[in-house]
Amino acid sequence: MAALDSPFGIQIIAKGDKVPWMSSAGNLRSPGAWAFAALIVGHIVMSLYRPFIKKDNALKRMI
């Protein structure tokens, strides 16, 4: 293993055989990332909706 392949030239995890079910499980990463991004955007939108549209001072009660 070359020094540039790992931090400080130290091998952390040895390369092993490829596991077929692991590569197919990796395909779930993209929809999961999009779902997580949607949850974050929804949280931001609702956190701005409460004080500016509904005006119920929920943020002040939480802080």
TATA-V837263 format. One record per pair of residues at least 4 apart in sequence whose C-alpha atoms are under 7 Angstrom apart, sorted by the first residue. I is the first residue (numbers start at 1). J is the second residue. Records with the same first field share a line. If there is no record, write none. Layout:
I: J, J
//
This chain:
1: 5
2: 9
3: 8, 9
4: 9
6: 10, 11
19: 23
20: 24
21: 25
22: 26
28: 32
29: 33
30: 34
31: 35
32: 36
33: 37
34: 38
35: 39
36: 40
37: 41
38: 42
39: 43
40: 44
41: 45
42: 46
43: 47
44: 48
45: 49
46: 50
48: 52
49: 53, 54
50: 54, 55, 56, 58
51: 55, 56, 57
57: 61
58: 62
59: 63
//
